Amino acid sequence: MASGLKLFKKRAYRKAKYHLFITILLGLVFVGIKVMEYTAKLDIGLALGTNTFMNYYWLLTGFHLIHVITGLIILLVILWPIQKNPASIDVPDLEAGGAFWHMCDLIWLFLFPVIYLIF
């Protein structure tokens, strides 16, 4: 998203839209991976309430997933007007959307080692 914002500020709208689209696509891939992971865990009986670790796992990764989905919605809301009239977009709106998306990245940088390297 950050490189897309730089491109947008330079009025390279086509490249900025491409970067935003790729970001959304990769976010959707992440959501798909989480759904498959959750399904596999539920199939073997590792649900919320199984033990303390699984409680933390479900709550922390679920909280992150909700934020990723919210971030994807924000990015889609940003992408929609860019498709119609890129010059009408306010840069602070793009920056706020990008900041939210990168906040999700930052959370994942902490969650991944804590949850997945322990388990």
WOJOQUI-V230385 format. One record per residue. PHI is phi in degrees with one decimal (none if undefined). PSI is psi in radians with two decimals (none if undefined). OMEGA is omega in whole degrees, -180 to 180 (999 if undefined). Layout:
phi:PHI psi:PSI omega:OMEGA
phi:PHI psi:PSI omega:OMEGA
//
This chain:
phi:none psi:-0.64 omega:-177
phi:-62.7 psi:-0.75 omega:179
phi:-67.7 psi:-0.58 omega:177
phi:-64.7 psi:-0.64 omega:178
phi:-66.2 psi:-0.73 omega:177
phi:-61.9 psi:-0.73 omega:178
phi:-63.7 psi:-0.70 omega:180
phi:-63.6 psi:-0.74 omega:179
phi:-63.2 psi:-0.52 omega:178
phi:-85.2 psi:0.07 omega:-179
phi:65.8 psi:0.44 omega:173
phi:-90.0 psi:1.20 omega:-171
phi:-62.2 psi:-0.68 omega:-178
phi:-64.0 psi:-0.80 omega:178
phi:-67.1 psi:-0.66 omega:179
phi:-63.0 psi:-0.75 omega:178
phi:-62.2 psi:-0.70 omega:179
phi:-61.7 psi:-0.82 omega:-180
phi:-62.6 psi:-0.73 omega:179
phi:-65.0 psi:-0.73 omega:178
phi:-62.2 psi:-0.78 omega:179
phi:-63.3 psi:-0.69 omega:178
phi:-60.7 psi:-0.79 omega:179
phi:-64.1 psi:-0.76 omega:180
phi:-60.3 psi:-0.81 omega:180
phi:-67.3 psi:-0.58 omega:174
phi:-62.7 psi:-0.71 omega:177
phi:-66.6 psi:-0.62 omega:175
phi:-62.3 psi:-0.76 omega:178
phi:-59.4 psi:-0.79 omega:179
phi:-60.6 psi:-0.74 omega:178
phi:-61.4 psi:-0.73 omega:178
phi:-63.2 psi:-0.74 omega:179
phi:-63.7 psi:-0.69 omega:179
phi:-62.4 psi:-0.77 omega:178
phi:-64.0 psi:-0.72 omega:179
phi:-64.4 psi:-0.80 omega:179
phi:-61.7 psi:-0.74 omega:179
phi:-61.0 psi:-0.78 omega:180
phi:-62.7 psi:-0.72 omega:-180
phi:-66.2 psi:-0.73 omega:179
phi:-66.5 psi:-0.64 omega:180
phi:-62.6 psi:-0.53 omega:180
phi:-98.5 psi:0.15 omega:173
phi:89.4 psi:0.26 omega:179
phi:-94.5 psi:1.37 omega:-177
phi:-103.3 psi:3.05 omega:173
phi:-61.4 psi:2.26 omega:-178
phi:99.9 psi:-0.11 omega:179
phi:-64.5 psi:-0.86 omega:176
phi:-160.9 psi:3.10 omega:-177
phi:-62.8 psi:-0.76 omega:-180
phi:-60.5 psi:-0.78 omega:-179
phi:-66.6 psi:-0.56 omega:175
phi:-61.0 psi:-0.83 omega:178
phi:-63.6 psi:-0.74 omega:179
phi:-56.4 psi:-0.94 omega:-177
phi:-64.3 psi:-0.74 omega:-178
phi:-69.7 psi:-0.79 omega:-178
phi:-69.9 psi:-0.84 omega:-179
phi:-71.6 psi:-0.57 omega:177
phi:-67.2 psi:-0.71 omega:176
phi:-61.5 psi:-0.73 omega:178
phi:-64.7 psi:-0.77 omega:-179
phi:-60.5 psi:-0.71 omega:177
phi:-60.7 psi:-0.70 omega:178
phi:-68.6 psi:-0.66 omega:177
phi:-62.7 psi:-0.78 omega:179
phi:-63.3 psi:-0.71 omega:176
phi:-61.7 psi:-0.75 omega:178
phi:-62.1 psi:-0.69 omega:178
phi:-63.8 psi:-0.70 omega:177
phi:-63.1 psi:-0.75 omega:178
phi:-60.3 psi:-0.79 omega:-180
phi:-64.3 psi:-0.65 omega:177
phi:-66.7 psi:-0.67 omega:177
phi:-65.0 psi:-0.59 omega:177
phi:-73.0 psi:-0.72 omega:-177
phi:-64.9 psi:-0.66 omega:-175
phi:-55.1 psi:-0.95 omega:-180
phi:-69.7 psi:-0.46 omega:177
phi:-63.4 psi:-0.61 omega:178
phi:-64.5 psi:-0.65 omega:-175
phi:-82.4 psi:-0.97 omega:-176
phi:-150.4 psi:1.57 omega:-175
phi:-59.1 psi:-0.55 omega:-177
phi:-69.1 psi:-0.29 omega:-178
phi:-84.6 psi:-0.09 omega:-177
phi:-82.0 psi:2.36 omega:175
phi:-84.4 psi:2.27 omega:-180
phi:-60.3 psi:-0.68 omega:177
phi:-59.7 psi:-0.56 omega:176
phi:-65.2 psi:-0.73 omega:177
phi:-64.1 psi:-0.73 omega:-180
phi:-64.0 psi:-0.69 omega:179
phi:-65.8 psi:-0.75 omega:178
phi:-63.0 psi:-0.74 omega:178
phi:-65.4 psi:-0.66 omega:179
phi:-64.5 psi:-0.72 omega:178
phi:-63.5 psi:-0.78 omega:-179
phi:-61.2 psi:-0.75 omega:-179
phi:-73.2 psi:-0.42 omega:173
phi:-63.3 psi:-0.68 omega:177
phi:-64.1 psi:-0.70 omega:176
phi:-59.8 psi:-0.80 omega:-178
phi:-62.3 psi:-0.74 omega:177
phi:-60.0 psi:-0.73 omega:-179
phi:-65.3 psi:-0.58 omega:178
phi:-62.1 psi:-0.51 omega:176
phi:-87.0 psi:-0.69 omega:-177
phi:-67.5 psi:-0.73 omega:-175
phi:-55.8 psi:-0.96 omega:-179
phi:-65.3 psi:-0.64 omega:-178
phi:-66.8 psi:-0.79 omega:-175
phi:-85.0 psi:-0.88 omega:-169
phi:-86.0 psi:-0.46 omega:178
phi:-85.0 psi:-0.33 omega:174
phi:-80.6 psi:-0.75 omega:-173
phi:-83.9 psi:none omega:999
//
